[in-house]
Amino acid sequence: MRPIWTLFVLGVALAQAGPYYERCFRLYQEGALEAAQATCELALVAEPEHGPSRLLLTRIYLDTGQVDKAEGLLQTLPQAPEALRLKARLLLLKGAPAEALALLRGDETPEARLVRAQALFRLGRLEEAEKEALLGLSSPEGRLLLAKIRRELARPTEALAALGNTPEEEVERARLLLYLGRPQEAVRLLEALAPRLEGRLYREALGLLALSYYAAGDLTRGGAALAQLAQVESLPSLFLRVAWPWLLLFLVFLGLVLYAESRIEPTRTVEMVEDPLPGPGRLYLALLVFLLLAGGLSAWIGHLTHGTYLALFLPYQREAILPLFYLFYGLFSALYVAVRFRKRLPQVLGDPGAWVEAFWVGPVLVLLLFLYGALRGLLGLPGLMPNLVVFLGLALLEPFFRGLAPLVLKERYKDLAPHLSVLLYALAVPGPTLFFLLAGALLAWVHQRTQGVLAGGLGLVVAGVGVALLPRPLVRTRL
């Protein structure tokens, strides 16, 4: 397409940049970016220092994601207000929202407000971003950004009201309908919209359509939409992008287990004990059962309260359902330890006086959460929901993972048991794997220090109370 336009423009070329620029501007307004780019490039061939053509070509490069070309052209532009706005857009594309924000200080044009709102949105300063976006609503990009901001602020109804009817906004509308628990409406919208889309928007619409089918309980059409998505998107790569920390940790755990198994020497004697511990296999099976029970019960409650079994995975519904999942998971595991191993319960709980250690364990866990928050921003990892019930559920898991699991693993794997129990905790608790690895290592050290689970368990509750008391914007941007 571009060579054809180049030949056409060459055929009608004049010796001045003006006609090229006018044609380029008209093509840009019509959305023919490839043809506009070719025309602007020819304008600069005719007149290399033509300022309007250079600015417009830079804008086209930014719109099409050609970062290197845009950066090269921006370096030759004078520091005019429009050039600064384009440079701020470039910084956003390069992942430097704070620098982009600083560059636009004092610029009150609609475009500057929109770029400022985008930078604030990237920085997690949503309330400020909303104010800027409200003043930059003259474009579809502004409306779409405002809807995204309100979605993140858990105001989906207001987000819907901000949207127009461009394809990008319609895809966002479908996402909001799905998140609001109206999958049937999302399905109708996406079925009509998807055939008219292409590229990134088409892939996004197909993913939402598959999720909407599943949320509506239509497994057959959900599978068909997923198969259609697999033709244009690598589903394994999408999975790896999300699950790579867990898979990496699983390989380490598996390798350590195989090494530990290779060190076991066969014995010819059988020792009879009064209260035998289960083997590692039964331990893993118990965890799997608890996960299935907690997940099934949470999905059932989600269906009763929100009309979909996928409430555990949808942003607004999961705010209420995910804490219940952690609570059920913790309750099942704690009851298992209390009932099945009641004779060992004093050994698992440890010294009752160790509970005072929780008052330093809790703040350290909060600091660890802030450290993970900084890392996850760089690595694109999920966070832990800052909900007190989540921390209560994690506290109830302590007797199993810090009390029972090390005893079971030590009986078979000896000195490798502490390392395996930390890895098992990070693998068996759904959520931010890297944070659970760090927290598990800290809690294992606390358990070794106090010879019980009270300090770690109550420390998690203290951490949950501390996080609940933090300002919401701070939690959103730092955790």
Sequence and secondary structure as in RCSB ss.txt:
>XXXX:A:sequence
MRPIWTLFVLGVALAQAGPYYERCFRLYQEGALEAAQATCELALVAEPEHGPSRLLLTRIYLDTGQVDKAEGLLQ
TLPQAPEALRLKARLLLLKGAPAEALALLRGDETPEARLVRAQALFRLGRLEEAEKEALLGLSSPEGRLLLAKIR
RELARPTEALAALGNTPEEEVERARLLLYLGRPQEAVRLLEALAPRLEGRLYREALGLLALSYYAAGDLTRGGAA
LAQLAQVESLPSLFLRVAWPWLLLFLVFLGLVLYAESRIEPTRTVEMVEDPLPGPGRLYLALLVFLLLAGGLSAW
IGHLTHGTYLALFLPYQREAILPLFYLFYGLFSALYVAVRFRKRLPQVLGDPGAWVEAFWVGPVLVLLLFLYGAL
RGLLGLPGLMPNLVVFLGLALLEPFFRGLAPLVLKERYKDLAPHLSVLLYALAVPGPTLFFLLAGALLAWVHQRT
QGVLAGGLGLVVAGVGVALLPRPLVRTRL
>XXXX:A:secstr
 HHHHHHHHHHT  SSHHHHHHHHHHHHHHT HHHHHHHHHHHHHH TT HHHHHHHHHHHHHTT HHHHHHHHT
TS   HHHHHHHHHHHHHTT HHHHHHHTTT  SHHHHHHHHHHHHHTT HHHHHHHHHTTTTSHHHHHHHHHHH
HHTT HHHHHHH  SSHHHHHHHHHHHHHTT HHHHHHHHHHHGGG  HHHHHHHHHHHHHHHHHTT HHHHHHH
HHHHHTTS HHHHHHHHHHHHHHHHHHHHHHHHHHHHT    S     SS    HHHHHHHHHHHHHHHHHHHHH
HHHHHHS TTTTTSHHHHHHHHHHHHHHHHHHHHHHHHHHTGGGHHHHH  GGGGGGHHHHHHHHHHHHHHHHHH
HHHHT       HHHHHHHHHHHIIIIIIHHHHHHHHHGGGHHHHHHHHHHHHS S HHHHHHHHHHHHHHHHHH
TSSHHHHHHHHHHHHHHHHS HHHHHHH 
